Amino acid sequence: MAGLVLAYSADLPQIHDLGHYRPISNTVLYDDEGRAFGSFALQRRTIVQYEDYPKVLYDAVLSIEDKNFEKHSGFEVWRMLIAAGHDLRSRGNVQGASTLTMQLARNLFLSPERSCKRKLREILLAVQIERHFTKAQIFTLYANQIYLGHGVYGFATGAEYYFGKAVKDLTLEEAAMLAALPKAPNNYSPIRSPDRALRRRNLVLDAMVAAGKISVMEGAAAKKAPLRLQIHDDPNSLAPYFVEEVRQYLEKKYGSEQVHEAGLKVYTSLNMDLQRAANSAVLNGLADYERRHGWRPPLQSQSNCSSSERYSNSVPSEAIKPGNYVHAEVMSVSPASALLRIDQYKASIGANDVLWTNRTLPQLLCAGDIVYVKIISTTPGFKAQVRFEEDSGAQGALLAIDNASGEVKAMVGGRDFNQSKFNRATQALRQVGSSFKPYVYTAAIDQGATPEDEILDAPATFFTSSGSYSPHNYDERFEGEITLRHALAESRNIPAVKLAQHLGMKTVIGYARRFGIRERIPAYLPVALGAVELTLQEHTSAFSVFPNDGMRAIPHYIVKVTDYDGRILEQNDPAVQDVVSQHTARTMTSMLREVVLHGTGVAAARLKYPVAGKTGTTNDFTDAWFIGFSPSITCGVWVGFDMKKTLGDKETGARAALPIWMDFMATALPQQGPSRDFLPIPEETNQVLAKEAGIVSPPPPAVGKPRSEGDR
């Protein structure tokens, strides 16, 4: 025996290095209030300290795994002998009888093979661990390392994954369930085998009673409690498009290995409350759009009214919350109702729920179809109340930026990240329509025009190198002499083209470049009406110049990155560029305020906060925009199809995009603190009036009749 011990201990790992042991750790993303909302990891693991583990979990683990943990020196001879005798009788390999310390040694240093050699090495390592570390240190290492199934490592991560709470908040029955898993995580999974998991949990409770850790009455009460799981499967589900942007940046700068294994802490610009509002606003806005246009064929179908196949579109349990939109499988259909399945949940829809489609349930659905629903409520017993919706493929994107710092506070890159990873907030180039006009008017104001200067809104033909060009107004009407303020508010097309021709397209493009727009802009007159493709991010960032007194803060996602030990790897302070003068910025803000008060964006006046912005609609209603701002935050919204096809007649920026913007801003504005108005326009001594190209000064104010139907 002494010879075996000497032979097997010759190449054992150096236990003293365990004091510096660092398991593969999550890189965690925090929002601007320090709340975790995402992570990157090869193994899902949250490292916590000994004091973070509640006594109820400590007692549960020791009662079932190693009741003499606090007394032995790494192993127990009598347990080894009993296990050996059992294995001899069954002619099996040596197994079982491992103390908690032996399990730690095996998990950290040894292979999972079952042999006498491995068991002896396990004992030797356990003895060394006990000599070098306290019981508290050993338990902490074990609790952070142990595998609990479904890619989850450590009890802290297990508490978050299975119960949606911090480990310190575990109840008795929850602690017992976690303590039940280390023996065989796959066999006792409460997700895959709830009955088997329940029996194993109750066995842990019996062991706690036998060990005197809880009373008989406490044990009996806990055993009666059902399994109440709150599975949190995807830690990045709140802001998946934002998380993906951060991941790409971090991997490019620090490398994939450090991002996924080194336990970085990334403090981002995102605000979780605003992100939730953004998610809800986009999905609700798209649902309203779908209902305006009636029923179209289902997005997916797994059968043609034949027997249902197994539902493969698994929905994460954390997505089944009131207000969320998910896909469900149709289990059965009758004239009166249809039964749906959403992961573990069952739901039904009645004939009245589909009246808006002008079809009956059997006409709409077959068993096996995948349908789109909104979760209204959930009840115990995995039942859900849902509302029947449609997913026609229309997409929406939203981006919100803090004016002063450039911090991106919310980002929605599409309807469903699981279906499409393409980020329509940062990657999609779409024509911006009349939302481009503020750059034209900025150039005019910056070169001496005033909002009250007049310009002629009348039929006009412009001769260019490529031929004649005769633009039209959206309503096919002409208003004669109108002010620049009114022309922008009502999004009159002909005045915008006249201004662009007078200024010169190179001048207009130069101003767009000053606003941070880097995409290619051709130098022809239709660009003044938005015949240019931009991303939502750069367009929204450019508009933040107006409420920020002519300064543009560069958009960014990351505030600070620290390593595992808290050392700062990078810290990003706001980077600001001077774009236009304070006078020009405030003048343009007042003109864009008119869009909301009396122009195409008049619906936004219902917010009762000082806001301003501009609608945008492209030919054939393929793209709908609204870019708007308050004194503190700028938000841009785009709605359209990935394939450039029409949204439908009259689906303007005011109709399709503005309601989403208003829904988001209704949450965002109260969070920005006490309401404050835009700053007044400062006096300027050198006012040069632009009298050319039909601009006349001074006119009386000429605000036309408000219209909200949109613009071209």
C-alpha positions in Angstrom: 0.0 0.0 0.0 2.8 2.4 0.9 4.4 1.6 -2.5 1.2 2.3 -4.3 0.8 5.6 -2.5 4.3 6.6 -3.3 3.9 5.7 -7.0 0.5 7.4 -7.5 1.6 10.6 -5.6 4.7 11.1 -7.7 2.9 13.1 -10.4 0.0 14.6 -8.5 -0.9 18.2 -9.3 0.6 20.9 -7.0 -2.2 21.6 -4.5 -0.8 24.9 -3.3 -1.6 26.3 -6.8 -5.2 25.8 -6.0 -5.1 29.0 -3.9 -4.7 30.8 -7.2 -7.2 28.6 -9.1 -9.5 30.5 -11.3 -12.3 28.6 -13.1 -13.6 29.5 -16.5 -15.7 32.5 -15.7 -18.5 34.4 -17.5 -17.9 37.8 -18.9 -20.8 39.8 -17.5 -22.5 42.8 -19.1 -23.9 45.5 -16.8 -26.3 48.3 -17.7 -25.8 52.0 -16.7 -27.2 51.2 -13.2 -25.0 48.3 -12.6 -27.6 45.6 -13.3 -26.4 42.4 -15.1 -28.3 41.8 -18.3 -26.0 39.6 -20.5 -22.9 37.4 -20.5 -20.5 35.5 -22.6 -19.1 32.1 -21.5 -18.1 28.6 -22.6 -19.5 27.5 -19.3 -22.2 29.3 -17.5 -20.7 30.1 -14.2 -21.1 32.9 -11.6 -18.3 33.1 -9.0 -19.4 34.1 -5.5 -17.8 34.1 -2.0 -18.5 31.7 0.9 -20.6 34.3 2.7 -22.9 34.6 -0.3 -24.1 31.0 0.1 -27.0 30.7 2.5 -26.9 28.2 5.4 -29.9 26.3 4.1 -27.9 25.4 0.9 -24.8 24.5 2.9 -26.8 22.2 5.1 -28.6 20.6 2.2 -25.4 19.9 0.3 -23.6 18.4 3.3 -26.7 16.4 4.4 -26.9 14.5 1.1 -23.3 14.6 -0.1 -21.0 14.5 3.0 -22.6 14.8 6.4 -19.2 14.5 8.2 -17.6 17.1 6.0 -16.6 19.3 8.9 -15.0 16.4 10.8 -13.0 14.2 8.3 -9.6 15.0 6.8 -10.5 14.4 3.2 -11.9 10.9 3.2 -13.6 8.4 5.4 -12.2 4.8 5.7 -15.5 3.2 6.7 -17.3 4.7 3.8 -14.6 3.4 1.4 -14.8 -0.1 2.9 -18.6 -0.3 2.6 -18.5 0.9 -1.0 -15.7 -1.5 -1.8 -17.6 -4.4 -0.3 -20.7 -3.4 -2.4 -18.6 -3.2 -5.5 -17.0 -6.6 -4.9 -20.4 -8.2 -4.5 -21.7 -6.6 -7.7 -18.3 -7.1 -9.5 -18.4 -3.5 -10.6 -15.7 -0.8 -10.6 -14.9 1.1 -7.4 -17.3 4.0 -7.2 -19.2 6.1 -4.7 -18.1 6.9 -1.2 -16.5 10.2 -2.3 -16.5 13.0 0.2 -17.2 16.5 -0.9 -13.4 17.2 -0.9 -12.8 14.1 -3.1 -15.4 15.3 -5.5 -13.7 18.6 -5.7 -10.3 16.9 -6.4 -11.9 14.8 -9.1 -13.6 17.7 -10.8 -10.6 19.9 -10.8 -7.7 17.5 -11.5 -8.8 14.0 -12.6 -10.6 12.3 -15.3 -14.1 10.8 -14.9 -12.9 7.2 -15.3 -13.9 4.8 -12.6 -10.9 2.8 -11.4 -9.0 1.9 -8.3 -6.0 4.1 -9.5 -8.2 7.2 -10.0 -9.9 6.6 -6.6 -6.5 6.4 -4.8 -5.3 9.5 -6.5 -8.6 11.2 -5.5 -8.0 10.3 -1.9 -4.4 11.6 -1.9 -5.4 14.9 -3.5 -8.3 15.3 -1.0 -5.9 14.9 1.9 -3.6 17.5 0.5 -6.5 19.9 -0.1 -7.6 19.5 3.5 -4.1 20.2 4.7 -3.8 23.4 2.7 -7.3 24.9 2.9 -10.1 25.6 5.4 -13.4 24.0 5.2 -15.0 27.2 4.1 -12.5 27.6 1.2 -13.1 24.0 0.2 -16.9 24.4 0.2 -16.6 27.6 -1.8 -14.4 26.0 -4.5 -16.8 23.0 -4.7 -19.9 25.2 -4.8 -18.5 27.3 -7.6 -17.2 24.4 -9.6 -19.9 21.7 -9.5 -21.9 20.9 -12.6 -25.7 21.1 -12.3 -26.8 20.2 -15.8 -27.9 22.3 -18.9 -24.4 23.9 -19.1 -24.7 25.4 -15.7 -21.8 25.3 -13.2 -22.0 26.3 -9.6 -24.9 26.8 -7.2 -25.0 30.6 -7.8 -25.6 30.1 -11.5 -28.0 27.2 -10.7 -30.1 29.5 -8.6 -30.3 32.0 -11.4 -31.0 29.4 -14.1 -33.6 27.2 -12.4 -35.3 29.7 -10.1 -34.5 33.2 -11.5 -33.0 34.5 -8.2 -29.8 35.1 -6.4 -28.4 32.1 -4.5 -28.7 34.0 -1.1 -32.5 34.1 -1.7 -33.1 30.3 -2.0 -35.9 28.7 -0.1 -35.6 25.4 1.7 -37.1 23.4 -1.1 -35.1 25.2 -3.8 -31.9 24.6 -1.9 -32.7 21.0 -1.6 -33.4 20.8 -5.4 -30.0 22.2 -6.2 -28.3 19.9 -3.7 -30.0 17.0 -5.4 -28.3 17.6 -8.7 -24.6 17.0 -8.3 -25.0 13.2 -8.0 -26.5 12.9 -11.6 -27.4 16.3 -13.2 -28.9 14.8 -16.3 -30.9 12.1 -14.6 -32.4 14.4 -12.0 -32.9 17.4 -14.2 -36.2 19.1 -13.0 -36.7 20.2 -16.7 -36.3 16.8 -18.3 -37.4 14.5 -15.5 -39.5 16.5 -13.0 -40.9 13.4 -11.2 -37.4 11.9 -10.7 -36.1 15.3 -9.6 -38.9 15.7 -7.1 -38.1 12.3 -5.5 -34.4 13.2 -5.3 -35.2 16.6 -3.8 -37.4 14.9 -1.1 -34.6 12.5 -0.4 -32.4 15.5 0.3 -35.0 16.9 2.7 -35.2 13.5 4.5 -31.4 13.6 4.9 -31.6 17.1 6.3 -34.2 16.0 8.9 -32.0 13.0 9.8 -29.0 15.2 10.2 -30.9 17.6 12.5 -30.6 20.5 10.1 -34.4 21.0 9.9 -37.3 19.8 11.9 -39.7 17.0 10.8 -42.5 19.6 10.3 -40.2 21.8 8.1 -39.2 18.8 6.1 -42.8 17.6 5.6 -44.0 21.1 4.5 -41.1 21.4 2.1 -41.8 18.0 0.6 -45.4 19.1 -0.2 -44.2 22.1 -2.2 -44.3 21.6 -6.0 -41.4 22.3 -8.3 -41.6 25.9 -9.1 -39.1 26.6 -11.8 -38.4 30.0 -13.3 -36.0 28.9 -16.1 -33.7 31.7 -17.3 -32.3 30.1 -20.3 -30.8 32.9 -22.3 -29.0 35.6 -20.3 -28.8 37.8 -23.4 -32.5 37.8 -24.3 -33.3 41.3 -23.2 -31.1 43.1 -25.7 -29.7 40.5 -28.1 -28.8 42.9 -30.9 -26.9 45.2 -28.4 -25.1 42.2 -26.8 -24.0 41.0 -30.2 -22.6 44.5 -31.1 -20.6 44.4 -27.8 -19.4 40.9 -28.4 -18.0 41.7 -31.8 -16.2 44.7 -30.4 -14.7 42.9 -27.4 -13.6 39.9 -29.4 -11.9 42.2 -31.9 -10.1 44.0 -29.2 -9.4 41.4 -26.6 -9.7 38.1 -28.4 -12.3 35.3 -28.2 -10.5 33.4 -25.4 -10.4 36.3 -23.0 -14.0 37.3 -23.7 -15.4 33.9 -23.1 -13.2 32.5 -20.4 -11.5 35.4 -18.4 -14.5 36.7 -16.5 -14.4 40.3 -17.7 -16.8 42.9 -16.4 -18.2 45.1 -19.1 -20.1 48.2 -18.0 -22.2 49.3 -20.9 -24.3 52.3 -21.8 -27.6 50.3 -22.0 -30.5 51.0 -19.6 -32.5 47.9 -19.0 -35.8 49.8 -18.3 -35.5 51.7 -21.6 -34.6 48.5 -23.5 -37.7 46.8 -22.2 -39.7 49.8 -23.3 -38.0 49.6 -26.7 -38.7 45.9 -27.2 -42.4 46.4 -26.3 -42.8 49.5 -28.4 -41.4 47.9 -31.6 -43.4 44.6 -31.2 -46.7 46.4 -30.3 -46.2 48.8 -33.2 -45.6 45.9 -35.7 -48.7 44.1 -34.3 -50.8 47.2 -34.9 -49.5 47.4 -38.4 -50.4 43.8 -39.1 -53.9 44.2 -37.9 -54.4 47.3 -40.1 -53.7 45.1 -43.1 -55.7 42.0 -42.3 -54.7 38.4 -42.4 -52.0 36.9 -44.7 -50.8 33.3 -44.8 -49.1 31.9 -41.7 -45.4 32.5 -41.3 -44.6 28.8 -40.9 -46.4 25.5 -41.1 -45.2 22.0 -40.2 -48.1 20.2 -41.8 -51.0 20.4 -44.2 -53.8 19.7 -41.8 -52.3 16.3 -41.2 -50.9 14.8 -38.0 -48.7 17.1 -36.0 -45.0 16.7 -35.9 -42.9 17.4 -32.9 -42.6 21.1 -32.2 -39.0 22.0 -32.9 -39.2 25.8 -32.5 -38.5 25.7 -28.7 -39.4 28.9 -26.9 -37.2 29.9 -23.9 -39.3 29.8 -20.7 -38.2 33.3 -19.8 -39.9 34.6 -23.0 -43.3 33.4 -21.8 -44.1 36.5 -19.9 -47.1 38.9 -20.2 -46.5 41.3 -23.1 -44.0 39.1 -25.0 -44.6 37.9 -28.5 -43.8 34.2 -29.2 -44.4 31.4 -31.7 -46.7 28.5 -30.7 -47.6 25.2 -32.1 -51.2 24.4 -33.0 -52.1 21.1 -31.3 -55.8 20.8 -32.4 -58.4 22.9 -34.1 -62.2 23.0 -33.9 -64.8 25.6 -35.0 -65.0 26.9 -31.5 -61.4 26.9 -30.3 -57.8 25.9 -31.1 -55.4 24.4 -28.6 -51.8 25.8 -28.7 -48.5 24.7 -27.1 -45.7 27.1 -26.1 -42.9 25.1 -24.6 -44.4 23.7 -21.4 -47.4 26.0 -21.5 -50.9 25.3 -23.0 -53.1 28.0 -24.3 -56.3 28.3 -26.4 -57.9 30.8 -28.7 -61.6 31.1 -29.4 -63.5 31.9 -32.5 -64.0 35.5 -31.3 -60.2 36.0 -31.0 -59.8 35.7 -34.8 -62.7 37.8 -36.0 -60.3 40.5 -37.1 -59.0 38.1 -39.8 -62.5 37.6 -41.4 -61.9 33.8 -41.2 -62.9 30.9 -39.1 -60.5 28.9 -37.0 -60.6 25.9 -39.4 -60.0 28.2 -42.3 -57.0 29.7 -40.6 -55.2 26.9 -38.8 -54.3 23.2 -39.0 -52.7 21.0 -36.4 -49.0 21.5 -36.7 -49.0 25.1 -37.8 -46.7 27.5 -36.1 -48.6 30.7 -35.2 -47.6 34.0 -33.7 -49.2 35.1 -30.4 -48.9 37.7 -27.7 -48.7 36.5 -24.1 -51.5 38.2 -22.1 -51.1 36.4 -18.8 -49.8 33.1 -17.3 -51.3 31.1 -14.5 -50.1 28.2 -12.3 -50.2 24.8 -14.0 -48.4 26.1 -17.1 -51.4 27.8 -18.6 -51.3 30.9 -20.6 -53.8 33.4 -22.0 -52.8 34.6 -25.5 -53.9 36.9 -28.3 -53.7 35.7 -31.8 -51.4 37.9 -33.9 -49.6 37.7 -37.3 -46.0 37.8 -38.4 -46.0 39.0 -42.0 -42.3 39.5 -42.1 -42.5 43.3 -41.5 -39.5 44.5 -39.5 -38.8 47.4 -37.1 -35.7 48.9 -35.6 -35.2 51.5 -32.8 -32.2 53.2 -31.4 -32.0 55.6 -28.5 -29.0 57.8 -27.7 -28.2 60.1 -24.8 -27.7 63.5 -26.3 -24.9 64.7 -24.1 -22.8 61.6 -23.8 -23.6 59.6 -27.0 -24.3 56.5 -24.9 -26.7 54.1 -26.6 -29.5 53.5 -24.2 -31.7 51.1 -26.1 -31.3 49.1 -29.3 -33.8 46.9 -31.2 -32.4 45.5 -34.5 -35.4 43.5 -35.6 -38.5 41.6 -34.6 -36.8 38.4 -33.5 -33.1 37.9 -33.0 -33.5 34.1 -33.0 -34.9 34.3 -36.5 -32.6 36.9 -37.9 -29.3 38.1 -36.5 -29.1 41.0 -39.0 -29.1 44.2 -37.1 -31.4 46.7 -38.8 -30.3 49.5 -36.4 -26.6 49.4 -37.4 -26.3 47.3 -40.6 -29.3 48.1 -42.8 -29.0 50.9 -45.4 -32.4 52.2 -46.2 -33.7 55.3 -48.0 -34.6 57.9 -45.4 -37.2 60.0 -47.2 -38.1 63.4 -45.9 -36.2 62.8 -42.6 -33.2 64.0 -44.7 -34.7 67.5 -45.1 -33.3 68.9 -41.8 -29.8 68.7 -43.2 -30.9 70.9 -46.2 -32.6 73.4 -43.9 -29.6 73.4 -41.5 -27.4 74.5 -44.4 -29.8 77.3 -45.2 -30.1 78.5 -41.6 -26.4 78.3 -41.0 -25.8 80.5 -44.1 -28.1 83.2 -43.0 -31.7 82.3 -43.7 -34.4 82.5 -40.9 -37.4 80.3 -40.2 -39.7 83.1 -41.2 -38.2 83.7 -44.6 -40.7 82.8 -47.3 -40.3 80.4 -50.2 -42.7 79.6 -53.1 -44.4 76.3 -53.0 -45.5 76.0 -56.6 -45.0 73.6 -59.5 -41.4 73.6 -60.7 -39.1 71.8 -63.1 -35.4 71.6 -62.5 -32.9 71.0 -65.2 -30.0 68.8 -64.3 -27.2 67.0 -66.2 -29.4 63.9 -66.3 -32.5 65.6 -67.6 -35.5 67.5 -66.2 -36.8 66.8 -62.7 -40.3 67.8 -61.6 -41.0 66.9 -57.9 -44.4 66.7 -56.4 -45.8 67.3 -52.9 -47.3 64.3 -51.0 -50.8 65.8 -51.2 -50.4 66.9 -54.8 -51.3 70.5 -53.7 -49.3 73.7 -53.7 -49.6 76.4 -51.0 -47.9 79.4 -52.6 -45.7 81.6 -50.5 -44.9 79.8 -47.2 -42.3 80.2 -44.5 -39.3 77.9 -44.2 -40.7 76.8 -40.8 -44.0 75.8 -42.3 -42.4 74.2 -45.3 -40.3 71.9 -43.0 -43.2 71.2 -40.6 -45.5 70.2 -43.4 -42.7 68.4 -45.3 -43.3 70.3 -48.5 -41.1 68.7 -51.2 -40.8 71.5 -53.7 -39.4 74.1 -51.2 -36.8 71.6 -50.1 -35.6 71.0 -53.6 -35.5 74.7 -54.3 -33.3 75.3 -51.2 -31.0 72.5 -52.2 -30.6 73.9 -55.7 -29.9 77.3 -54.4 -27.4 76.1 -51.8 -25.8 73.6 -54.2 -25.8 69.8 -53.6 -22.2 69.8 -52.6 -22.9 72.3 -49.8 -25.8 70.1 -48.6 -23.7 67.0 -48.7 -20.9 68.8 -46.9 -23.3 69.6 -44.0 -24.5 66.0 -43.9 -20.9 64.9 -43.5 -20.4 67.4 -40.6 -23.3 65.6 -38.9 -21.4 62.4 -39.0 -23.0 60.7 -42.1 -20.3 58.7 -43.9 -22.4 56.7 -46.4 -22.1 57.6 -50.1 -24.4 60.5 -51.1 -24.8 61.2 -54.8 -24.8 64.9 -55.7 -28.3 65.1 -57.4 -31.4 67.0 -56.4 -33.6 64.1 -55.3 -31.2 63.5 -52.4 -32.9 66.6 -50.8 -36.0 64.5 -50.5 -34.2 61.6 -49.0 -33.1 59.5 -52.0 -30.1 58.3 -50.1 -29.5 55.2 -47.9 -28.4 55.6 -44.3 -28.3 53.4 -41.2 -30.6 54.1 -38.4 -27.7 54.6 -36.0 -25.9 57.3 -38.0 -29.2 59.1 -38.8 -30.3 59.1 -35.2 -26.8 60.2 -34.0 -26.9 63.1 -36.5 -30.2 64.4 -35.1 -28.8 64.5 -31.6 -26.8 67.5 -32.7 -29.9 69.7 -32.6 -30.8 69.4 -28.9 -27.1 69.3 -28.0 -26.4 72.9 -29.0 -24.6 71.9 -32.3 -22.3 69.3 -30.7 -22.4 65.6 -31.7 -21.4 63.0 -29.1 -20.1 59.9 -30.9 -22.3 56.9 -30.2 -20.8 54.2 -28.1 -21.9 51.1 -26.2 -19.1 50.5 -23.6 -18.3 52.8 -20.7 -15.7 50.6 -18.9 -14.2 47.2 -19.0 -12.4 45.5 -16.0 -10.7 42.2 -15.7 -11.5 39.4 -13.3 -9.5 41.2 -10.5 -11.1 44.5 -11.1 -8.3 46.2 -13.0 -9.6 48.7 -15.6 -8.8 47.6 -19.1 -10.5 50.5 -20.8 -12.6 53.5 -19.9 -14.5 55.5 -22.5 -15.3 59.1 -21.9 -17.7 61.0 -24.2 -16.1 62.1 -27.5 -17.7 65.2 -28.9 -17.5 66.9 -32.3 -18.4 70.5 -33.1 -21.0 70.4 -36.0 -22.9 73.7 -36.3 -23.3 76.9 -34.2 -25.4 77.1 -31.1 -27.7 79.5 -32.9 -28.2 77.2 -35.9 -28.9 74.2 -33.7 -31.4 75.9 -31.5 -33.1 77.5 -34.6 -33.4 74.0 -36.2 -34.7 72.6 -32.9 -37.5 75.2 -32.9 -38.4 74.3 -36.5 -38.4 70.6 -35.8 -40.5 71.4 -32.8 -43.1 72.8 -35.2 -43.2 69.4 -37.0 -44.6 68.0 -33.7 -46.9 71.0 -32.8 -48.5 71.7 -36.2 -46.9 69.4 -38.9 -46.7 65.8 -40.0 -45.7 64.6 -36.5 -48.5 66.4 -34.7 -49.6 63.1 -32.9 -46.5 63.4 -30.8 -47.9 66.5 -29.2 -50.0 64.2 -27.0 -46.8 63.3 -25.0 -47.1 66.6 -23.1 -43.3 66.9 -23.0 -41.1 69.2 -25.1 -40.2 67.0 -28.1 -39.2 67.6 -31.7 -38.4 65.5 -34.8 -39.1 64.6 -38.4 -41.1 62.0 -40.3 -39.8 60.2 -43.3 -41.5 58.2 -46.0 -40.1 56.8 -49.2 -41.7 56.1 -52.6 -44.3 53.4 -52.6 -44.2 53.4 -48.8 -41.3 51.0 -48.6 -39.7 52.7 -45.6 -41.2 54.6 -42.7 -39.1 56.7 -40.3 -39.4 59.0 -37.4 -36.3 60.6 -35.8 -37.1 62.7 -32.8 -35.7 64.1 -29.6 -36.2 65.7 -26.2 -33.7 67.9 -24.5 -31.9 64.8 -23.1 -32.5 61.8 -25.5 -32.8 61.2 -29.2 -34.6 58.2 -30.6 -34.9 56.9 -34.2 -37.4 54.4 -35.5 -37.6 52.6 -38.8 -40.3 50.2 -40.1 -40.2 48.2 -43.4 -39.6 44.8 -45.0 -36.1 43.4 -45.5 -36.9 43.0 -49.1 -37.8 46.4 -50.3 -41.6 46.1 -50.9 -44.4 48.4 -50.0 -45.8 48.5 -46.4 -49.2 49.4 -47.9 -51.0 52.5 -48.9 -50.7 55.4 -46.5 -48.1 53.6 -44.3 -46.2 56.8 -43.8 -43.6 57.7 -41.2 -46.4 59.3 -39.2 -48.5 56.2 -39.3 -46.1 53.3 -39.0 -43.0 54.7 -37.2 -44.2 57.6 -35.1 -46.5 55.5 -32.8 -43.6 53.3 -31.9 -41.5 56.3 -31.1 -44.2 57.8 -28.9 -44.7 54.5 -27.1 -41.0 54.3 -26.3 -40.7 58.0 -25.4 -43.7 57.7 -23.0 -41.5 55.5 -20.9 -38.2 57.3 -21.5 -39.2 60.9 -20.9 -40.3 60.5 -17.3 -37.0 58.7 -16.5 -35.0 61.7 -17.7 -35.8 63.7 -14.6 -37.9 66.9 -14.3 -39.3 68.1 -17.6 -37.3 70.9 -19.1 -37.9 72.8 -22.3 -35.5 73.4 -25.2 -33.2 76.3 -24.8 -34.2 79.6 -26.5 -32.6 80.8 -29.7 -29.8 83.3 -28.8 -29.7 86.8 -30.3 -27.5 87.0 -33.4 -26.4 90.3 -34.7 -25.5 89.4 -38.2 -28.7 88.0 -39.9 -28.2 87.7 -43.6 -31.4 87.0 -45.4 -31.4 84.6 -48.3 -33.4 86.5 -50.9 -32.4 84.4 -53.9 -34.1 81.3 -55.3 -37.6 82.6 -54.3 -36.7 83.3 -50.6 -38.3 86.6 -49.5 -38.0 88.5 -46.2 -39.7 89.5 -44.0 -43.0 87.7 -44.2 -45.8 87.3 -41.6 -46.0 83.9 -39.9 -47.9 81.5 -42.2 -48.6 78.3 -40.4 -50.9 76.1 -42.5 -53.6 73.7 -41.4 -52.1 70.7 -39.4 -52.0 67.4 -41.2 -50.8 64.1 -39.7 -51.2 61.8 -42.7 -47.5 61.8 -43.4 -45.1 63.0 -46.1 -43.2 61.7 -49.1 
